[in-house]
Amino acid sequence: MQDSENNGNSREVIFTKAVKAGKRTYFFDVKSTRANDFFITITESKKKFNMGDDKPFYEKHKIFLYKEDFEKFIEGLNDAITHIKANGLNDGKADNITDSKSGSNPFTDISFDDEEK
């Protein structure tokens, strides 16, 4: 059996940063390609339990971000964060959410009379 440290498929981690956020942990790992170019893997890890089982397992989702995409990725992420800060939820309340077409709040403009039709 081969040692799992460097079995030819894994890349050496150059830098890693773990960010704990509630029930999730995000890992930002800088790795190098065979051509010695850097790329980033972003892994979301969430602790879960099976019904009736005390042993936890970790559900993981991973994306690979290559250096030629860094600027576009950062731009898209910044745009999304800026939009959320300008228009998003305020302390978990839906007060600031509006439908961009009608200008109304989709969570409070509900007519139950419409449901009967």
Backbone as JSON Lines, residues from 0, in Angstrom:
{"i":0,"aa":"M","n":[0.85,-1.18,0.0],"ca":[0.0,0.0,0.0],"c":[0.89,1.24,0.0]}
{"i":1,"aa":"Q","n":[0.54,2.23,-0.85],"ca":[1.35,3.44,-0.93],"c":[1.02,4.4,0.2]}
{"i":2,"aa":"D","n":[2.0,5.18,0.56],"ca":[1.81,6.22,1.56],"c":[0.95,7.31,0.94]}
{"i":3,"aa":"S","n":[-0.04,7.82,1.68],"ca":[-0.98,8.8,1.13],"c":[-0.4,10.21,1.05]}
{"i":4,"aa":"E","n":[0.8,10.43,1.6],"ca":[1.36,11.78,1.6],"c":[1.66,12.29,0.2]}
{"i":5,"aa":"N","n":[2.28,11.48,-0.64],"ca":[2.61,11.94,-1.97],"c":[2.54,10.76,-2.93]}
{"i":6,"aa":"N","n":[1.31,10.4,-3.3],"ca":[1.12,9.23,-4.14],"c":[1.14,9.56,-5.63]}
{"i":7,"aa":"G","n":[1.59,10.75,-5.99],"ca":[1.65,11.13,-7.38],"c":[0.42,11.89,-7.84]}
{"i":8,"aa":"N","n":[-0.72,11.73,-7.14],"ca":[-1.94,12.43,-7.52],"c":[-2.13,13.71,-6.72]}
{"i":9,"aa":"S","n":[-1.56,13.78,-5.53],"ca":[-1.75,14.95,-4.69],"c":[-0.68,15.99,-4.99]}
{"i":10,"aa":"R","n":[-1.0,17.2,-4.73],"ca":[-0.08,18.32,-4.9],"c":[0.31,18.85,-3.53]}
{"i":11,"aa":"E","n":[1.54,19.29,-3.42],"ca":[2.04,19.83,-2.17],"c":[1.28,21.11,-1.81]}
{"i":12,"aa":"V","n":[0.86,21.2,-0.56],"ca":[0.2,22.41,-0.08],"c":[1.28,23.42,0.29]}
{"i":13,"aa":"I","n":[1.27,24.57,-0.38],"ca":[2.24,25.64,-0.16],"c":[1.81,26.52,1.01]}
{"i":14,"aa":"F","n":[0.49,26.73,1.12],"ca":[-0.08,27.6,2.15],"c":[-1.5,27.11,2.41]}
{"i":15,"aa":"T","n":[-1.94,27.19,3.66],"ca":[-3.31,26.84,3.98],"c":[-3.87,27.8,5.03]}
{"i":16,"aa":"K","n":[-5.14,28.09,4.9],"ca":[-5.85,28.95,5.85],"c":[-7.21,28.33,6.1]}
{"i":17,"aa":"A","n":[-7.52,28.05,7.37],"ca":[-8.83,27.51,7.75],"c":[-9.64,28.63,8.38]}
{"i":18,"aa":"V","n":[-10.9,28.75,7.96],"ca":[-11.8,29.77,8.49],"c":[-13.04,29.06,9.02]}
{"i":19,"aa":"K","n":[-13.23,29.1,10.34],"ca":[-14.41,28.51,10.95],"c":[-15.53,29.53,10.93]}
{"i":20,"aa":"A","n":[-16.69,29.08,10.43],"ca":[-17.84,29.96,10.32],"c":[-19.09,29.17,10.68]}
{"i":21,"aa":"G","n":[-19.47,29.22,11.95],"ca":[-20.64,28.47,12.4],"c":[-20.4,26.98,12.29]}
{"i":22,"aa":"K","n":[-21.31,26.29,11.59],"ca":[-21.21,24.84,11.43],"c":[-20.28,24.44,10.29]}
{"i":23,"aa":"R","n":[-19.74,25.41,9.59],"ca":[-18.89,25.13,8.44],"c":[-17.46,25.58,8.71]}
{"i":24,"aa":"T","n":[-16.55,24.93,8.03],"ca":[-15.16,25.38,8.0],"c":[-14.77,25.49,6.54]}
{"i":25,"aa":"Y","n":[-14.13,26.59,6.2],"ca":[-13.64,26.81,4.84],"c":[-12.12,26.7,4.86]}
{"i":26,"aa":"F","n":[-11.59,25.93,3.92],"ca":[-10.15,25.77,3.8],"c":[-9.7,26.4,2.49]}
{"i":27,"aa":"F","n":[-8.73,27.29,2.57],"ca":[-8.13,27.92,1.4],"c":[-6.7,27.36,1.29]}
{"i":28,"aa":"D","n":[-6.47,26.53,0.31],"ca":[-5.17,25.88,0.14],"c":[-4.52,26.34,-1.15]}
{"i":29,"aa":"V","n":[-3.28,26.8,-1.06],"ca":[-2.49,27.15,-2.24],"c":[-1.63,25.93,-2.56]}
{"i":30,"aa":"K","n":[-1.73,25.47,-3.8],"ca":[-0.97,24.3,-4.24],"c":[-0.25,24.66,-5.53]}
{"i":31,"aa":"S","n":[0.63,23.76,-5.96],"ca":[1.34,24.01,-7.22],"c":[1.06,22.89,-8.21]}
{"i":32,"aa":"T","n":[1.03,23.25,-9.48],"ca":[0.85,22.27,-10.54],"c":[2.19,21.61,-10.84]}
{"i":33,"aa":"R","n":[2.19,20.63,-11.73],"ca":[3.44,19.99,-12.14],"c":[4.37,20.99,-12.82]}
{"i":34,"aa":"A","n":[3.77,22.02,-13.45],"ca":[4.56,23.06,-14.12],"c":[4.95,24.18,-13.16]}
{"i":35,"aa":"N","n":[4.74,23.96,-11.85],"ca":[5.06,24.92,-10.8],"c":[4.29,26.23,-10.9]}
{"i":36,"aa":"D","n":[3.04,26.16,-11.38],"ca":[2.11,27.29,-11.3],"c":[1.25,27.08,-10.06]}
{"i":37,"aa":"F","n":[0.85,28.17,-9.45],"ca":[0.02,28.06,-8.26],"c":[-1.46,28.04,-8.63]}
{"i":38,"aa":"F","n":[-2.25,27.36,-7.8],"ca":[-3.7,27.42,-7.88],"c":[-4.24,27.29,-6.46]}
{"i":39,"aa":"I","n":[-5.51,27.59,-6.31],"ca":[-6.15,27.58,-4.99],"c":[-7.27,26.54,-5.01]}
{"i":40,"aa":"T","n":[-7.36,25.77,-3.94],"ca":[-8.55,24.96,-3.73],"c":[-9.3,25.58,-2.55]}
{"i":41,"aa":"I","n":[-10.59,25.73,-2.72],"ca":[-11.45,26.23,-1.65],"c":[-12.38,25.07,-1.29]}
{"i":42,"aa":"T","n":[-12.3,24.65,-0.04],"ca":[-13.1,23.51,0.41],"c":[-14.03,23.97,1.52]}
{"i":43,"aa":"E","n":[-15.3,23.64,1.36],"ca":[-16.28,23.85,2.41],"c":[-16.49,22.51,3.09]}
{"i":44,"aa":"S","n":[-16.34,22.46,4.39],"ca":[-16.51,21.22,5.15],"c":[-17.58,21.46,6.21]}
{"i":45,"aa":"K","n":[-18.56,20.56,6.23],"ca":[-19.65,20.69,7.2],"c":[-19.82,19.37,7.94]}
{"i":46,"aa":"K","n":[-19.82,19.44,9.26],"ca":[-19.97,18.25,10.09],"c":[-21.43,17.82,10.09]}
{"i":47,"aa":"K","n":[-21.65,16.53,9.8],"ca":[-23.02,15.99,9.77],"c":[-23.05,14.68,10.53]}
{"i":48,"aa":"F","n":[-24.26,14.25,10.86],"ca":[-24.47,12.99,11.54],"c":[-25.52,12.19,10.79]}
{"i":49,"aa":"N","n":[-25.31,10.87,10.7],"ca":[-26.33,9.98,10.15],"c":[-27.37,9.72,11.22]}
{"i":50,"aa":"M","n":[-28.59,9.48,10.81],"ca":[-29.66,9.15,11.76],"c":[-29.27,7.91,12.57]}
{"i":51,"aa":"G","n":[-29.32,8.01,13.89],"ca":[-29.03,6.88,14.75],"c":[-27.56,6.54,14.89]}
{"i":52,"aa":"D","n":[-26.69,7.37,14.36],"ca":[-25.24,7.09,14.43],"c":[-24.57,8.25,15.16]}
{"i":53,"aa":"D","n":[-23.77,7.93,16.16],"ca":[-23.09,8.96,16.94],"c":[-21.83,9.48,16.26]}
{"i":54,"aa":"K","n":[-21.33,8.74,15.26],"ca":[-20.1,9.15,14.6],"c":[-20.4,10.2,13.53]}
{"i":55,"aa":"P","n":[-19.72,11.34,13.61],"ca":[-19.94,12.36,12.58],"c":[-19.19,12.02,11.29]}
{"i":56,"aa":"F","n":[-19.64,12.61,10.22],"ca":[-18.9,12.57,8.96],"c":[-18.85,13.99,8.44]}
{"i":57,"aa":"Y","n":[-17.97,14.24,7.53],"ca":[-17.79,15.6,7.01],"c":[-18.17,15.63,5.54]}
{"i":58,"aa":"E","n":[-19.17,16.44,5.24],"ca":[-19.59,16.65,3.85],"c":[-18.69,17.76,3.3]}
{"i":59,"aa":"K","n":[-18.04,17.48,2.17],"ca":[-17.08,18.44,1.63],"c":[-17.43,18.8,0.19]}
{"i":60,"aa":"H","n":[-17.27,20.07,-0.11],"ca":[-17.42,20.57,-1.47],"c":[-16.17,21.36,-1.8]}
{"i":61,"aa":"K","n":[-15.63,21.14,-2.99],"ca":[-14.36,21.76,-3.33],"c":[-14.43,22.4,-4.7]}
{"i":62,"aa":"I","n":[-13.8,23.58,-4.82],"ca":[-13.62,24.2,-6.13],"c":[-12.13,24.46,-6.33]}
{"i":63,"aa":"F","n":[-11.72,24.44,-7.58],"ca":[-10.34,24.73,-7.94],"c":[-10.33,26.06,-8.66]}
{"i":64,"aa":"L","n":[-9.46,26.95,-8.23],"ca":[-9.36,28.28,-8.81],"c":[-7.95,28.48,-9.33]}
{"i":65,"aa":"Y","n":[-7.84,28.62,-10.65],"ca":[-6.54,28.75,-11.29],"c":[-6.19,30.22,-11.49]}
{"i":66,"aa":"K","n":[-4.89,30.52,-11.51],"ca":[-4.43,31.91,-11.47],"c":[-4.98,32.77,-12.6]}
{"i":67,"aa":"E","n":[-5.25,32.17,-13.76],"ca":[-5.79,32.98,-14.86],"c":[-7.22,33.43,-14.58]}
{"i":68,"aa":"D","n":[-7.85,32.85,-13.56],"ca":[-9.22,33.22,-13.21],"c":[-9.32,34.06,-11.94]}
{"i":69,"aa":"F","n":[-8.19,34.32,-11.27],"ca":[-8.21,35.04,-9.99],"c":[-8.95,36.37,-10.08]}
{"i":70,"aa":"E","n":[-8.58,37.21,-11.03],"ca":[-9.16,38.56,-11.12],"c":[-10.67,38.52,-11.36]}
{"i":71,"aa":"K","n":[-11.11,37.67,-12.29],"ca":[-12.54,37.56,-12.57],"c":[-13.3,37.01,-11.38]}
{"i":72,"aa":"F","n":[-12.7,36.04,-10.69],"ca":[-13.33,35.46,-9.51],"c":[-13.47,36.52,-8.41]}
{"i":73,"aa":"I","n":[-12.4,37.25,-8.14],"ca":[-12.42,38.29,-7.11],"c":[-13.42,39.37,-7.47]}
{"i":74,"aa":"E","n":[-13.46,39.76,-8.73],"ca":[-14.41,40.78,-9.18],"c":[-15.85,40.31,-8.96]}
{"i":75,"aa":"G","n":[-16.14,39.07,-9.34],"ca":[-17.49,38.54,-9.15],"c":[-17.86,38.43,-7.68]}
{"i":76,"aa":"L","n":[-16.93,37.96,-6.86],"ca":[-17.17,37.85,-5.43],"c":[-17.4,39.22,-4.81]}
{"i":77,"aa":"N","n":[-16.56,40.19,-5.16],"ca":[-16.73,41.56,-4.64],"c":[-18.06,42.15,-5.07]}
{"i":78,"aa":"D","n":[-18.46,41.94,-6.33],"ca":[-19.76,42.45,-6.8],"c":[-20.9,41.85,-5.99]}
{"i":79,"aa":"A","n":[-20.85,40.55,-5.74],"ca":[-21.9,39.88,-4.97],"c":[-21.94,40.41,-3.54]}
{"i":80,"aa":"I","n":[-20.78,40.57,-2.92],"ca":[-20.72,41.07,-1.54],"c":[-21.21,42.51,-1.47]}
{"i":81,"aa":"T","n":[-20.82,43.33,-2.42],"ca":[-21.28,44.72,-2.47],"c":[-22.79,44.78,-2.6]}
{"i":82,"aa":"H","n":[-23.35,43.93,-3.46],"ca":[-24.81,43.9,-3.64],"c":[-25.51,43.5,-2.34]}
{"i":83,"aa":"I","n":[-24.98,42.49,-1.67],"ca":[-25.58,42.04,-0.41],"c":[-25.52,43.14,0.64]}
{"i":84,"aa":"K","n":[-24.37,43.81,0.74],"ca":[-24.23,44.88,1.73],"c":[-25.18,46.03,1.44]}
{"i":85,"aa":"A","n":[-25.4,46.32,0.17],"ca":[-26.27,47.44,-0.21],"c":[-27.75,47.07,-0.15]}
{"i":86,"aa":"N","n":[-28.09,45.82,-0.42],"ca":[-29.49,45.45,-0.59],"c":[-29.94,44.26,0.24]}
{"i":87,"aa":"G","n":[-29.02,43.67,0.98],"ca":[-29.3,42.4,1.62],"c":[-30.03,42.49,2.93]}
{"i":88,"aa":"L","n":[-29.97,41.4,3.64],"ca":[-30.65,41.28,4.92],"c":[-29.97,42.14,5.97]}
{"i":89,"aa":"N","n":[-30.77,42.66,6.88],"ca":[-30.29,43.5,7.97],"c":[-30.52,42.75,9.26]}
{"i":90,"aa":"D","n":[-29.46,42.2,9.84],"ca":[-29.56,41.44,11.09],"c":[-30.58,40.32,11.01]}
{"i":91,"aa":"G","n":[-30.64,39.63,9.85],"ca":[-31.54,38.5,9.7],"c":[-32.96,38.89,9.38]}
{"i":92,"aa":"K","n":[-33.23,40.18,9.22],"ca":[-34.58,40.64,8.91],"c":[-34.69,40.87,7.41]}
{"i":93,"aa":"A","n":[-35.86,40.71,6.88],"ca":[-36.1,40.86,5.44],"c":[-36.52,42.28,5.08]}
{"i":94,"aa":"D","n":[-36.28,43.25,5.96],"ca":[-36.74,44.62,5.73],"c":[-36.17,45.24,4.46]}
{"i":95,"aa":"N","n":[-34.95,44.9,4.1],"ca":[-34.29,45.57,2.98],"c":[-34.42,44.83,1.66]}
{"i":96,"aa":"I","n":[-35.11,43.7,1.64],"ca":[-35.22,42.94,0.4],"c":[-36.37,43.51,-0.42]}
{"i":97,"aa":"T","n":[-36.09,43.85,-1.65],"ca":[-37.12,44.35,-2.55],"c":[-37.0,43.67,-3.89]}
{"i":98,"aa":"D","n":[-38.11,43.56,-4.55],"ca":[-38.14,43.04,-5.91],"c":[-37.64,44.16,-6.81]}
{"i":99,"aa":"S","n":[-36.58,43.91,-7.55],"ca":[-35.97,44.97,-8.35],"c":[-36.9,45.48,-9.43]}
{"i":100,"aa":"K","n":[-37.87,44.69,-9.88],"ca":[-38.78,45.15,-10.94],"c":[-39.9,46.0,-10.38]}
{"i":101,"aa":"S","n":[-40.53,45.56,-9.28],"ca":[-41.68,46.29,-8.76],"c":[-41.34,47.23,-7.62]}
{"i":102,"aa":"G","n":[-40.16,47.03,-6.98],"ca":[-39.79,47.85,-5.84],"c":[-40.49,47.43,-4.57]}
{"i":103,"aa":"S","n":[-41.25,46.33,-4.6],"ca":[-41.97,45.88,-3.42],"c":[-41.19,44.79,-2.7]}
{"i":104,"aa":"N","n":[-41.52,44.59,-1.46],"ca":[-40.87,43.56,-0.67],"c":[-41.65,42.26,-0.88]}
{"i":105,"aa":"P","n":[-41.04,41.23,-1.46],"ca":[-41.76,40.0,-1.77],"c":[-42.18,39.21,-0.53]}
{"i":106,"aa":"F","n":[-41.63,39.53,0.64],"ca":[-41.98,38.8,1.84],"c":[-43.16,39.42,2.58]}
{"i":107,"aa":"T","n":[-43.48,40.68,2.3],"ca":[-44.58,41.32,3.01],"c":[-45.75,41.67,2.11]}
{"i":108,"aa":"D","n":[-45.56,41.7,0.82],"ca":[-46.64,42.04,-0.11],"c":[-47.38,40.77,-0.53]}
{"i":109,"aa":"I","n":[-48.05,40.16,0.45],"ca":[-48.76,38.91,0.19],"c":[-50.24,39.16,0.41]}
{"i":110,"aa":"S","n":[-51.05,38.74,-0.56],"ca":[-52.48,38.84,-0.43],"c":[-53.04,37.44,-0.39]}
{"i":111,"aa":"F","n":[-53.66,37.07,0.71],"ca":[-54.22,35.73,0.82],"c":[-55.47,35.58,-0.02]}
{"i":112,"aa":"D","n":[-56.06,36.71,-0.43],"ca":[-57.22,36.65,-1.33],"c":[-56.82,36.05,-2.67]}
{"i":113,"aa":"D","n":[-55.59,36.29,-3.1],"ca":[-55.08,35.74,-4.37],"c":[-55.0,34.23,-4.32]}
{"i":114,"aa":"E","n":[-54.77,33.66,-3.16],"ca":[-54.62,32.21,-3.02],"c":[-55.92,31.48,-3.29]}
{"i":115,"aa":"E","n":[-57.06,32.13,-3.05],"ca":[-58.36,31.47,-3.21],"c":[-58.78,31.42,-4.67]}
{"i":116,"aa":"K","n":[-58.21,32.22,-5.53],"ca":[-58.63,32.29,-6.94],"c":[-58.16,31.12,-7.73]}
